[in-house]
Amino acid sequence: MLVPLALVALSAACTPTTPSPDPTGSAAPSGSTAPATTAPGATTEPGGPTAGASGALAIYYLANDRGDPKLVREFHKLPVGDGSPAARTRAAVTEMLDGRTAYDPDYASLWPASARVRGVSVSGDTVTVDLSGAAVNGEAGSFGANQAVQQLVWTATAASGKPAVRIHLDGRQVDELWGHVDTRDPQRRAPAVDVLLPVWLIDPQHGATVPRDFTLHVAGMVFEATMNYEIRKGTTVVKEGFITLSAGGPAQGEAKVPMSLTPGTYVIEVFDISENDSSRMFVDNHTVTVK
């Protein structure tokens, strides 16, 4: 049974293909706290997570992009045992498999609810993830099945720093998953433009508490390197404008914009504008508290 994707059309950034340590290169949230037991941490992506016994790991989820599931990402601070690539990968994939762990309720997982991590090992440039309870996923369809596998691949490569992921089921290598994905060879990240949402609100994360003066961190693959933002308090728009990124699509661009808000609860929304009808596309919105 799939976790339902009852999602707003959200977005994600294009990222390079070399996972070191998470190839997106966007800074992880820092200076903010979320009302969750696994609050956002202070490591960086792009820029590199901080090593240690526990750290903020990039966890990939799926959001609905006009009917198709596309990858989005959060940072979760999790125990990582000895901090080895295998331990980090086990922690990240375990978190990823349960879409309910996402801070943003618009994010979910397309893995079966029964899926669990049996073990993780690393050899050379490949991390092997052994799963149980994942042999059947009949509701995913072809695109959803491939996106679910990419969800695991992007999460595991981010955590391990290895570019290839071999998937085992119940201790054995399998030739295919769910009748749609060839798993005879190690899996690698698909091109970002094919699997990720085009706009990301990186920081603050959904549910975060931030000071009055904070930094809005965004990334995206957008035309002419321009995305838009709107900040609402209730139904009142208190700030709006556009943000110029460091690069235009299909390359990934990013930007950090200083913001100042009075105390209260706000919805921060970033999006692109359709050239056809001026509607909002690739909307990613997070609710945050300013203290």
C-alpha positions, -999 to +999 in steps of 0.1 A: +000+000+000+014+034-009+015+064+013-010+087-004+004+117-022-021+142-011+002+170-021+005+206-032+025+209-065+059+217-050+094+219-064+130+210-061+164+221-073+186+206-100+217+191-087+250+178-100+254+140-103+284+136-080+272+129-045+299+145-022+284+144+003+251+155-010+254+165-046+228+193-046+252+217-031+226+237-012+231+247+024+212+228+049+190+248+073+209+265+101+198+289+128+162+276+129+144+250+149+114+229+141+088+216+166+098+179+159+119+154+177+141+153+147+145+190+142+164+204+112+201+204+118+229+227+109+249+209+083+253+221+048+242+210+013+257+222-010+286+228+011+288+195+029+272+179+059+292+181+092+305+147+102+298+134+137+279+109+158+247+125+147+241+149+118+215+165+095+209+140+067+193+149+034+161+129+031+143+128-002+105+126-005+080+129-033+055+157-040+028+159-066+039+180-097+007+183-118-001+146-113+035+132-113+055+125-082+088+145-082+116+145-057+119+171-029+142+171+001+144+179+038+172+178+063+166+156+094+189+154+124+192+117+132+214+094+152+240+079+128+258+054+150+295+055+143+290+081+115+303+057+088+287+059+053+268+026+060+254+039+093+245+073+078+228+055+049+208+032+072+195+061+092+186+082+062+168+054+043+150+043+074+136+078+078+128+081+041+107+049+039+081+063+063+067+093+044+050+104+077+084+116+090+084+145+065+081+179+082+060+192+053+027+173+050+028+178+013+058+154+011+054+116+011+070+083+002+061+060-026+076+029-010+053+003+005+044+010+041+058-024+050+093-016+037+121-018+063+159-017+061+175-050+069+211-039+064+235-016+046+270-022+034+296-003+014+321-016-011+341+007-033+318+032-049+287+013-042+264+012-012+241-019-009+207-014+008+190-046+018+152-042+023+124-064+036+087-059+030+093-042-003+087-069-028+052-058-038+042-022-048+015-027-073+000+008-071+031+027-081+028+024-119+059+027-141+068+063-135+060+061-098+080+030-094+110+046-110+106+077-089+104+056-057+137+040-067+152+074-074+139+085-040+160+058-024+190+064-047+192+101-040+188+096-003+214+068-001+239+086-023+235+118-002+241+099+030+269+077+019+288+099-006+289+069-030+275+073-065+260+039-070+233+020-050+226-017-052+191-028-040+186-062-024+154-077-011+154-100+019+191-106+015+192-113-022+199-094-053+168-090-075+166-085-113+137-061-111+114-042-088+076-042-091+077-051-128+090-017-138+126-011-126+156-031-138+178-036-107+203-061-120+230-033-120+236-007-093+213+023-096+226+058-101+210+092-099+188+100-129+193+135-144+179+161-121+157+177-147+139+144-150+132+135-114+133+167-092+109+195-088+121+227-104+118+250-074+129+245-038+125+264-006+155+251+013+154+272+044+135+277+066+121+242+065+084+236+072+076+239+109+108+258+117+111+286+143+133+314+131+145+348+146+131+381+133+160+385+110+167+353+090+179+342+056+156+328+029+175+301+010+161+289-023+172+270-054+158+262-087+159+254-124+139+283-138+139+304-169+162+335-168+172+325-133+142+342-118+117+328-092+091+345-072+082+346-035+053+356-014+050+357+024+016+356+040+004+362+076-031+347+076-047+360+044-025+391+043+005+393+019+032+410+039+061+406+014+064+396-022+088+399-050+112+380-072+146+364-066+175+362-090+193+329-088+230+323-095+222+304-127+192+298-150+176+266-161+184+239-170+213+245-146+207+248-109+208+283-095+204+293-058+201+324-038+201+335-002+180+366+006+179+384+040+144+387+055+130+405+085+095+398+099+077+406+131+068+378+155+040+355+143+032+326+120+038+329+083+035+310+051+065+314+029+059+305-007+083+303-037+071+295-072+076+301-109+052+319-132+037+302-163+045+320-195+012+306-209-013+319-185+007+336-157-004+310-131+019+298-104+039+267-111+061+245-089+049+260-057+068+251-025+054+266+007+065+262+043+047+274+074+072+290+099+071+308+132+090+340+138+099+345+174 
